Amino acid sequence: MNLMATILLMVLLSSCGQSSDEATSIDAASNGSTGSSPDSVADIIFLGDNIITMDDSQVNAVAVIGDYIAETGDTETILKLRGPDTRVIELGERALLPGFIDAHGHFIGVAQNIDILDFSSPPVGSIESIDDIVAAIREHIEDQQIPAGQWIYGFGYDDSLLAENRHPNRDDLDRASSNHPIVLKHVSGHLRAVNSLALTKVNITAQSENPEGGIIRRREGSREPDGVMEETAMRAFPWISQEIGAQRKKQLIRIAMDIYAGYGITTVQDGGSAMGDIELLRDMANDAAFSLDVVAFPSINSLSDDTFDSLSYDTTYSGGFRVGGVKFMLDGSPQGRTAWLSEPYTAGPPGAAADYRAYANYSREAYESRVAIMIDRAIPILAHANGDAAIDMMIEGISKAVTGKVTPDHRSVIIHAQLMRADQLDRVKELGIVPSYYSVHPFFWGDWHRLSFGEQRAAFISPVKATIDRGIPFTIHNDSPVVPPDIMRLIWVTVNRVTRSGYVLGPDQRATVMEALHAVTLGAAYQYFEEDEKGSITPGKRADFVILQENPLNVDVMTLADIPIVETFSRGISVFIKQ
């Protein structure tokens, strides 16, 4: 069963009732009540010795009233808040933590991908070769009786894991169908593979020039497109987002919210949002409040000056939604070998020159101009920068924007920050920049990075420990839908840095379990300017929780990814129960 089928089944089952795996609940009505007044009666009380507050306090009881944590402390004190309708949850060996916070991802992408073909390789999916991709497309067309001329979309193929060790090209996809235009998005989201009919539909030919910030890959020894598009060259092709109707998209958004809740996540990010999706999310939240918090960051790169000038952001949620700032895209991806480096790749893409460093996909002038305006308007900034040259560009833009001013608490975020150098970390600290590391990479692509960047650079991918040693606030993320929004696996990789082959990539950059937990709770809340509202089990903060089957501080660190999510609470309401 592939990833999306599995998580959709999980969501369906989660609505069917409570299982024996759930944390034990006591019927408070049969056990009396010691609440002192109606105003002090708890809606939920958690009891247990495995409560990880993330605020340095050690408690064994937590009381929730409405959306907020009312009180924490010892069992005797907290049980005084029990009323006839209080749900009392005895945790036993299970652990209670603050709800996980998605520091970066593409929520709308997760929603949209539910309706398209999944070409993920193990352990996420089952695709192992280009022949598997071709067969899956043929089967889909036949099973769904898709008429000729209708576009076919798929996501998740990974050339580094395919038997052929390359991207599918137009000839491969022509074998799947010459009567349907086909567009497949690479797992990184930074490349697409298309067939000949798709090229014809958008009029990309041997005479077509590369767009700024992108490349049309060519057949060897020719200018004829080979069907692989990098970065901005992808924009010539339609995508599923342009074909899903508003009602279906709303359904998919609600389903995706349940998927995230199943991973213990209570705050979700849509990074690089389309303006139309922001309006849709806002309208949905106003009609019926979201079960989780959703924070959107509109994509800056392609906005017109008029739209850019009208940008604003929300400091508070309305119906569980707010615009949290803006997002810049400065380069590509290391797994796609389009991350922009200051020194050449050890092994670049096929046909690359010996001095290949990739490239920026946004002009320095436009970035520096717009980032200065955002800083002046106190609008939070995310900037996608994987390669160290892109990170230099990000840092320099922030430095110029704040120089000569009373430095604001801007908390500008370097998204991914994979090939961060040690000297860059020192500037990051000086400028108050927050790195958000794509620290699941050592497992998924660590072996690939050793080939692409050489041992020394690969070992410093996502340098979490060097960041901690400098006292720099940081977060970690999955960048879903690139990989599933599985926070426990993210923690496992951050703590162990084990590749698919079992190699430990940069052992000196491993975090402790508590450091990794901080990055997805209180650290992530800080990134969002929400540390006073979320991220720890502290009286007065939001009642966002996750119950884990085991205490992650007490298990073998190699088993962290296997700890099940038992239940998730958002604003004091149970939004997921494990079956």
Rosetta blueprint (number, residue, H / E / L):
1 M L
2 N L
3 L H
4 M H
5 A H
6 T H
7 I H
8 L H
9 L H
10 M H
11 V H
12 L H
13 L H
14 S H
15 S L
16 C L
17 G L
18 Q L
19 S L
20 S L
21 D L
22 E L
23 A L
24 T E
25 S E
26 I E
27 D E
28 A H
29 A H
30 S H
31 N H
32 G L
33 S L
34 T L
35 G L
36 S L
37 S L
38 P H
39 D H
40 S H
41 V L
42 A L
43 D L
44 I E
45 I E
46 F E
47 L E
48 G L
49 D L
50 N L
51 I E
52 I L
53 T L
54 M L
55 D L
56 D L
57 S L
58 Q L
59 V L
60 N L
61 A E
62 V E
63 A E
64 V E
65 I E
66 G L
67 D L
68 Y E
69 I E
70 A E
71 E E
72 T E
73 G E
74 D L
75 T H
76 E H
77 T H
78 I H
79 L H
80 K L
81 L L
82 R L
83 G L
84 P L
85 D L
86 T L
87 R E
88 V E
89 I E
90 E E
91 L L
92 G L
93 E L
94 R L
95 A E
96 L E
97 L E
98 P E
99 G L
100 F E
101 I E
102 D L
103 A L
104 H L
105 G L
106 H E
107 F H
108 I H
109 G H
110 V H
111 A H
112 Q H
113 N H
114 I L
115 D L
116 I L
117 L E
118 D E
119 F L
120 S L
121 S L
122 P L
123 P L
124 V L
125 G L
126 S L
127 I L
128 E L
129 S L
130 I H
131 D H
132 D H
133 I H
134 V H
135 A H
136 A H
137 I H
138 R H
139 E H
140 H H
141 I H
142 E H
143 D H
144 Q H
145 Q L
146 I L
147 P L
148 A L
149 G L
150 Q L
151 W L
152 I E
153 Y E
154 G E
155 F E
156 G E
157 Y E
158 D L
159 D L
160 S L
161 L L
162 L L
163 A L
164 E L
165 N L
166 R L
167 H L
168 P L
169 N L
170 R H
171 D H
172 D H
173 L H
174 D H
175 R H
176 A H
177 S L
178 S L
179 N L
180 H L
181 P L
182 I E
183 V E
184 L E
185 K E
186 H E
187 V L
188 S L
189 G L
190 H L
191 L E
192 R E
193 A E
194 V E
195 N L
196 S H
197 L H
198 A H
199 L H
200 T H
201 K H
202 V L
203 N L
204 I L
205 T L
206 A L
207 Q L
208 S L
209 E L
210 N L
211 P L
212 E L
213 G L
214 G E
215 I E
216 I E
217 R E
218 R E
219 R L
220 E L
221 G L
222 S L
223 R L
224 E L
225 P E
226 D E
227 G E
228 V E
229 M E
230 E E
231 E E
232 T H
233 A H
234 M H
235 R H
236 A H
237 F L
238 P L
239 W L
240 I H
241 S H
242 Q H
243 E L
244 I L
245 G L
246 A H
247 Q H
248 R H
249 K H
250 K H
251 Q H
252 L H
253 I H
254 R H
255 I H
256 A H
257 M H
258 D H
259 I H
260 Y H
261 A H
262 G L
263 Y L
264 G L
265 I E
266 T E
267 T E
268 V E
269 Q E
270 D E
271 G E
272 G E
273 S E
274 A L
275 M H
276 G H
277 D H
278 I H
279 E H
280 L H
281 L H
282 R H
283 D H
284 M H
285 A H
286 N H
287 D H
288 A L
289 A L
290 F L
291 S L
292 L L
293 D E
294 V E
295 V E
296 A E
297 F E
298 P E
299 S E
300 I L
301 N L
302 S L
303 L L
304 S L
305 D H
306 D H
307 T H
308 F H
309 D H
310 S L
311 L L
312 S L
313 Y L
314 D L
315 T L
316 T L
317 Y L
318 S E
319 G L
320 G L
321 F E
322 R E
323 V E
324 G L
325 G L
326 V E
327 K E
328 F E
329 M E
330 L L
331 D L
332 G L
333 S L
334 P L
335 Q L
336 G L
337 R L
338 T L
339 A L
340 W L
341 L L
342 S L
343 E L
344 P L
345 Y L
346 T L
347 A L
348 G L
349 P L
350 P L
351 G L
352 A L
353 A L
354 A L
355 D L
356 Y L
357 R L
358 A L
359 Y L
360 A L
361 N L
362 Y L
363 S L
364 R H
365 E H
366 A H
367 Y H
368 E H
369 S H
370 R H
371 V H
372 A H
373 I H
374 M H
375 I H
376 D H
377 R L
378 A L
379 I L
380 P L
381 I E
382 L E
383 A E
384 H E
385 A E
386 N L
387 G L
388 D H
389 A H
390 A H
391 I H
392 D H
393 M H
394 M H
395 I H
396 E H
397 G H
398 I H
399 S H
400 K H
401 A H
402 V H
403 T L
404 G L
405 K L
406 V L
407 T L
408 P L
409 D L
410 H L
411 R L
412 S L
413 V E
414 I E
415 I E
416 H E
417 A L
418 Q L
419 L L
420 M L
421 R L
422 A H
423 D H
424 Q H
425 L H
426 D H
427 R H
428 V H
429 K H
430 E H
431 L H
432 G L
433 I L
434 V E
435 P E
436 S E
437 Y E
438 Y L
439 S L
440 V L
441 H H
442 P H
443 F H
444 F H
445 W H
446 G H
447 D H
448 W H
449 H H
450 R H
451 L H
452 S H
453 F H
454 G H
455 E H
456 Q H
457 R H
458 A H
459 A H
460 F L
461 I L
462 S L
463 P L
464 V H
465 K H
466 A H
467 T H
468 I H
469 D H
470 R L
471 G L
472 I L
473 P L
474 F L
475 T E
476 I E
477 H L
478 N L
479 D L
480 S L
481 P L
482 V L
483 V L
484 P L
485 P L
486 D L
487 I H
488 M H
489 R H
490 L H
491 I H
492 W H
493 V H
494 T H
495 V H
496 N H
497 R L
498 V E
499 T L
500 R L
501 S L
502 G L
503 Y L
504 V E
505 L L
506 G L
507 P H
508 D H
509 Q H
510 R L
511 A L
512 T L
513 V H
514 M H
515 E H
516 A H
517 L H
518 H H
519 A H
520 V L
521 T L
522 L H
523 G H
524 A H
525 A H
526 Y H
527 Q H
528 Y L
529 F L
530 E L
531 E L
532 D L
533 E L
534 K L
535 G L
536 S L
537 I L
538 T L
539 P L
540 G L
541 K L
542 R E
543 A L
544 D L
545 F E
546 V E
547 I E
548 L E
549 Q L
550 E L
551 N L
552 P L
553 L L
554 N L
555 V L
556 D L
557 V H
558 M H
559 T H
560 L H
561 A H
562 D H
563 I L
564 P L
565 I E
566 V E
567 E E
568 T E
569 F E
570 S E
571 R L
572 G L
573 I E
574 S E
575 V E
576 F E
577 I E
578 K L
579 Q L
